[in-house]
Amino acid sequence: MNIDDVVLNFTPGSMIALNVVLGFIMFGIALDTAPSDFKAVLTAPKAMIIALLAQIILLPAVTFGLTLLLNVQASIALGMILVACCPPGNISQVLTYRARGNVALSVSMTAVANVLYIFILPISVVFWGSIHPTASELVRSVSLNGWQMLVEIFLIIGLPFLAGLVIRARWPRFAARVQPYARWISLAALVGFIVIALVGNWAVFMAYIGVVLVAVFLHDAIALGLGYASARIGGLPSRERKALTFEVGIRNAGLGLGLVFTFFGGIGGMAIVAGWWGIWDIIAGLALASAWARVTRKADAAFAASHADAAPDEPSSDAASAGPAVPGSSAPTGPEDSA
């Protein structure tokens, strides 16, 4: 059985449900987005530029090379490319918070990126898919229409995102109450949907789980590593490096799954990659964020203990000269800046 010829079982009603879940996810992201978040492009251009370059150019390019290195089948390669071209997922903010990173920067980057990806995603998929030595045949076989994809993406993520921004601007208290529930309910719905889709196609999933597990594991690890390396090379402090790691490493694979069934006819390899990525991405992200938080807590405790032993009765000269803390500042507060 050639996975490139396999079409997964997915009903029209399921497609509608998936689009509703994806729209609700974008709505929840927008409820947590203030107009000031978009000003980060001007007020913190360095981190934003690094994040956008890593996501829009580096990640798809590295993914392209990984598919060639692994020599995976065409539909698996195109699925990996599609996921790499998707916008960041909203759980990146939760993971950044858990890892004690710069959450404000994460929110800003996600907001700006999701607006840009409405236009960038179809261009990126068509470009990288069309030049791939094997996946290009699939792109041509489905007669991929970039304009049609742009309209579909705008309807799925653009309109709900705009609606959330309007509600956040006009009724901020209501948005603040609703947003936490919207985030977790939409995330749980997406994970549940992906699990149901995989179970409904269990025979196909099990037949190719070996190669997909390896491909997604490496792909996800490289995406997270690319985010961290880009921030480190760019000279960003520790909290910003954490935010950038999850911004680049966490992709909206649920949107990718929806596009697989909308534009690619539910091709097996693409759907399995997008579906499994949506689950593994969360598992790997939570593991990394938890480990990062433990390391940071231990480093902060050791830093505080050493300063208390050195000068128990006097404030340190560093603390005295640093002045009052600035909310949202990215300045290092201790040894975590080397993390």
C-alpha positions as CSV (number, residue, x, y, z in Angstrom):
1,M,0.0,0.0,0.0
2,N,1.5,3.3,-1.1
3,I,0.7,6.1,1.3
4,D,0.7,8.6,-1.5
5,D,-2.3,6.8,-3.0
6,V,-4.2,6.5,0.3
7,V,-7.1,8.9,1.0
8,L,-8.2,9.1,4.6
9,N,-11.8,8.8,5.7
10,F,-13.1,12.3,6.4
11,T,-16.8,13.3,6.0
12,P,-18.0,16.8,4.9
13,G,-19.5,17.2,8.4
14,S,-16.1,16.6,9.9
15,M,-14.6,19.2,7.7
16,I,-17.1,21.8,8.9
17,A,-16.4,20.8,12.5
18,L,-12.7,21.2,12.0
19,N,-13.1,24.6,10.4
20,V,-15.2,25.7,13.4
21,V,-12.6,24.5,15.8
22,L,-9.8,26.3,13.9
23,G,-11.8,29.5,13.8
24,F,-12.5,29.3,17.5
25,I,-8.8,28.9,18.1
26,M,-8.0,32.1,16.2
27,F,-10.9,33.8,18.0
28,G,-9.3,32.9,21.3
29,I,-5.9,34.2,20.2
30,A,-7.4,37.5,19.2
31,L,-9.2,37.9,22.5
32,D,-5.7,37.9,24.1
33,T,-4.4,40.4,21.6
34,A,-4.4,44.1,22.3
35,P,-3.8,46.8,19.6
36,S,-0.5,47.6,21.5
37,D,0.7,44.1,20.7
38,F,1.1,45.0,17.1
39,K,3.3,48.0,18.1
40,A,6.0,45.4,19.0
41,V,7.0,45.5,15.4
42,L,8.3,49.0,16.0
43,T,9.2,48.9,19.7
44,A,11.0,45.6,19.6
45,P,11.9,45.2,16.0
46,K,15.0,42.9,16.5
47,A,13.1,40.0,18.2
48,M,10.2,40.3,15.8
49,I,12.4,40.3,12.7
50,I,14.4,37.3,13.9
51,A,11.2,35.4,14.6
52,L,9.6,36.2,11.2
53,L,12.8,35.3,9.3
54,A,13.1,32.0,11.2
55,Q,9.5,31.1,10.6
56,I,8.9,32.3,7.1
57,I,12.3,31.5,5.5
58,L,14.5,29.3,7.6
59,L,12.0,26.7,8.8
60,P,10.5,25.8,5.4
61,A,14.0,25.7,3.9
62,V,15.4,23.5,6.6
63,T,12.3,21.3,6.4
64,F,12.8,21.0,2.6
65,G,16.3,19.8,3.2
66,L,15.2,17.3,5.9
67,T,12.6,15.7,3.6
68,L,15.5,15.1,1.1
69,L,17.8,13.8,3.8
70,L,15.1,11.4,5.1
71,N,14.1,10.4,1.6
72,V,10.4,10.1,2.7
73,Q,7.6,9.5,0.3
74,A,6.1,12.4,-1.5
75,S,2.9,12.9,0.6
76,I,4.9,12.8,3.8
77,A,7.4,15.3,2.4
78,L,4.6,17.6,1.4
79,G,2.9,17.2,4.7
80,M,6.1,18.3,6.5
81,I,6.4,21.3,4.2
82,L,2.8,22.2,4.8
83,V,3.2,22.1,8.6
84,A,6.4,24.2,8.4
85,C,4.5,26.8,6.3
86,C,1.6,27.1,8.9
87,P,1.4,30.0,11.3
88,P,2.5,29.5,15.0
89,G,0.0,27.8,17.3
90,N,-1.6,29.6,20.2
91,I,-0.2,27.1,22.8
92,S,3.2,28.8,22.2
93,Q,2.1,31.5,24.7
94,V,1.2,28.9,27.3
95,L,4.5,27.1,26.9
96,T,6.4,30.4,27.0
97,Y,4.7,31.3,30.3
98,R,5.4,27.8,31.7
99,A,9.1,28.1,30.8
100,R,9.2,31.6,32.4
101,G,9.9,33.3,29.1
102,N,8.7,36.7,27.8
103,V,4.9,36.1,27.4
104,A,4.2,39.6,26.2
105,L,6.7,39.2,23.3
106,S,5.1,35.7,22.5
107,V,1.6,37.3,22.3
108,S,2.9,40.0,20.0
109,M,4.8,37.7,17.7
110,T,1.8,35.3,17.4
111,A,-0.5,38.2,16.7
112,V,1.7,39.7,14.0
113,A,2.6,36.3,12.5
114,N,-1.0,35.1,12.2
115,V,-2.0,38.2,10.2
116,L,1.0,37.9,7.9
117,Y,0.5,34.2,7.4
118,I,-3.0,34.7,5.8
119,F,-1.0,35.9,2.7
120,I,2.3,34.1,3.3
121,L,1.0,30.5,3.8
122,P,-0.4,29.8,0.3
123,I,2.6,31.4,-1.4
124,S,5.1,29.4,0.8
125,V,3.3,26.1,0.3
126,V,3.1,26.5,-3.5
127,F,6.7,27.6,-3.7
128,W,8.4,24.9,-1.6
129,G,6.0,22.2,-2.8
130,S,6.5,23.1,-6.5
131,I,10.3,22.9,-6.4
132,H,10.4,19.6,-4.4
133,P,11.6,16.7,-6.6
134,T,8.8,14.3,-5.6
135,A,6.2,16.4,-3.8
136,S,5.8,18.7,-6.8
137,E,3.9,15.9,-8.6
138,L,1.3,16.0,-5.9
139,V,1.1,19.8,-6.1
140,R,0.4,19.6,-9.8
141,S,-2.0,16.7,-9.5
142,V,-4.3,18.6,-7.2
143,S,-4.1,21.8,-9.3
144,L,-3.4,23.8,-6.2
145,N,-4.9,27.3,-6.5
146,G,-3.0,29.9,-4.4
147,W,-5.8,32.4,-4.5
148,Q,-8.4,29.9,-3.5
149,M,-6.2,28.8,-0.6
150,L,-5.8,32.5,0.5
151,V,-9.5,33.0,0.6
152,E,-10.0,29.7,2.5
153,I,-7.3,30.7,5.0
154,F,-8.8,34.2,5.4
155,L,-12.3,32.7,6.2
156,I,-10.8,30.2,8.7
157,I,-8.3,32.3,10.5
158,G,-8.7,35.9,9.2
159,L,-12.4,36.6,10.0
160,P,-12.4,34.9,13.5
161,F,-9.2,36.7,14.3
162,L,-10.7,40.1,13.3
163,A,-13.9,39.4,15.2
164,G,-11.8,38.6,18.4
165,L,-9.8,41.8,17.9
166,V,-13.0,43.9,17.7
167,I,-14.5,42.3,20.8
168,R,-11.2,42.8,22.7
169,A,-11.1,46.4,21.7
170,R,-14.8,47.2,22.5
171,W,-15.4,44.9,25.5
172,P,-12.0,44.2,27.1
173,R,-13.5,43.0,30.4
174,F,-15.7,40.4,28.7
175,A,-12.7,39.3,26.5
176,A,-10.5,38.9,29.6
177,R,-13.1,36.6,31.2
178,V,-13.8,34.6,28.1
179,Q,-10.3,34.2,26.7
180,P,-8.9,31.6,29.2
181,Y,-11.9,29.3,28.5
182,A,-11.7,29.9,24.8
183,R,-8.0,29.0,24.7
184,W,-8.3,25.7,26.6
185,I,-11.6,24.6,25.1
186,S,-10.4,25.2,21.6
187,L,-7.1,23.3,22.3
188,A,-8.9,20.4,23.8
189,A,-11.4,20.3,20.9
190,L,-8.5,20.3,18.4
191,V,-6.6,17.5,20.1
192,G,-9.8,15.5,20.5
193,F,-10.6,16.0,16.8
194,I,-7.2,14.9,15.7
195,V,-7.4,11.8,18.0
196,I,-10.8,10.9,16.5
197,A,-9.5,11.4,13.0
198,L,-6.5,9.1,13.6
199,V,-8.6,6.4,15.3
200,G,-11.0,6.5,12.4
201,N,-8.1,5.8,10.1
202,W,-6.2,3.5,12.5
203,A,-5.2,0.9,9.9
204,V,-3.5,3.5,7.7
205,F,-2.0,5.2,10.7
206,M,-0.5,2.0,12.1
207,A,0.9,1.0,8.7
208,Y,3.0,4.1,8.4
209,I,3.4,5.2,12.0
210,G,7.1,4.2,12.1
211,V,8.4,6.5,9.4
212,V,5.9,9.3,10.5
213,L,7.1,9.1,14.1
214,V,10.7,9.5,13.1
215,A,10.0,12.3,10.6
216,V,7.8,14.3,13.0
217,F,10.1,13.8,16.0
218,L,13.1,15.1,14.0
219,H,11.1,17.8,12.4
220,D,9.7,19.1,15.6
221,A,13.0,19.0,17.4
222,I,14.7,20.9,14.6
223,A,11.9,23.5,14.6
224,L,12.3,24.1,18.3
225,G,16.1,24.1,18.0
226,L,16.0,26.5,15.1
227,G,13.9,29.0,17.1
228,Y,16.4,28.8,20.0
229,A,19.5,29.0,17.8
230,S,18.1,32.0,15.8
231,A,17.4,33.9,19.1
232,R,20.8,33.0,20.5
233,I,22.7,34.0,17.4
234,G,20.6,37.2,17.3
235,G,21.9,38.0,20.8
236,L,18.5,38.0,22.5
237,P,18.3,37.5,26.3
238,S,17.1,34.3,27.9
239,R,13.4,35.2,28.3
240,E,13.2,36.3,24.7
241,R,15.0,33.1,23.6
242,K,12.4,31.0,25.3
243,A,9.6,32.9,23.6
244,L,11.2,32.6,20.2
245,T,11.9,28.9,20.6
246,F,8.2,28.1,21.0
247,E,7.1,30.7,18.5
248,V,9.1,28.9,15.8
249,G,8.8,25.4,17.1
250,I,5.0,25.3,17.7
251,R,3.0,25.3,14.5
252,N,-0.8,25.4,13.8
253,A,-0.9,21.8,12.5
254,G,-4.7,21.8,12.9
255,L,-4.9,24.4,10.2
256,G,-2.6,22.2,8.1
257,L,-4.9,19.2,8.6
258,G,-7.8,21.3,7.4
259,L,-6.0,22.4,4.3
260,V,-5.0,18.8,3.6
261,F,-8.7,17.8,3.3
262,T,-9.8,21.0,1.6
263,F,-7.1,21.2,-1.1
264,F,-5.3,17.9,-1.2
265,G,-8.2,15.4,-1.0
266,G,-7.1,13.9,2.3
267,I,-3.9,12.4,1.0
268,G,-2.7,9.9,3.6
269,G,0.9,11.0,4.2
270,M,0.0,14.6,4.5
271,A,-2.9,14.0,6.9
272,I,-1.0,11.6,9.1
273,V,1.9,14.0,9.4
274,A,-0.3,17.0,10.2
275,G,-2.4,15.0,12.6
276,W,0.4,13.4,14.6
277,W,2.4,16.7,14.6
278,G,-0.6,18.4,16.3
279,I,-0.4,15.9,19.2
280,W,3.4,15.4,19.4
281,D,4.0,19.2,19.2
282,I,2.1,19.7,22.5
283,I,3.8,16.8,24.2
284,A,7.3,17.9,23.2
285,G,6.6,21.5,24.0
286,L,5.2,20.8,27.4
287,A,8.2,18.6,28.2
288,L,10.7,21.3,27.1
289,A,8.9,24.1,28.9
290,S,8.7,22.1,32.2
291,A,12.4,21.2,32.0
292,W,13.3,24.8,31.2
293,A,11.2,26.0,34.2
294,R,13.0,23.6,36.6
295,V,16.4,24.7,35.4
296,T,15.5,28.3,35.7
297,R,14.1,27.9,39.3
298,K,17.2,26.0,40.4
299,A,19.5,28.6,38.9
300,D,17.5,31.5,40.5
301,A,17.5,29.7,43.9
302,A,21.3,29.1,43.7
303,F,21.8,32.8,42.6
304,A,19.7,34.1,45.5
305,A,21.5,31.8,48.0
306,S,24.9,32.8,46.9
307,H,24.1,36.5,47.2
308,A,22.5,36.0,50.6
309,D,25.7,34.3,51.8
310,A,27.9,36.9,50.3
311,A,26.1,39.9,51.8
312,P,23.2,38.9,54.1
313,D,22.7,42.4,55.6
314,E,23.3,44.6,52.6
315,P,21.7,44.8,49.2
316,S,24.1,43.8,46.5
317,S,25.8,46.5,44.5
318,D,24.2,45.1,41.3
319,A,20.7,45.3,42.8
320,A,21.3,48.8,44.1
321,S,22.5,50.1,40.7
322,A,19.9,48.3,38.7
323,G,17.0,50.5,39.9
324,P,13.4,49.4,40.1
325,A,12.2,46.6,38.0
326,V,10.4,47.5,34.8
327,P,7.3,45.4,34.1
328,G,7.7,43.5,30.9
329,S,11.4,44.3,30.8
330,S,13.6,41.8,29.0
331,A,16.6,42.7,31.1
332,P,18.2,39.6,32.9
333,T,17.2,39.2,36.5
334,G,19.7,36.6,37.4
335,P,21.6,33.6,36.1
336,E,18.8,32.5,33.8
337,D,20.1,34.9,31.2
338,S,22.7,32.2,30.4
339,A,20.0,29.5,30.0
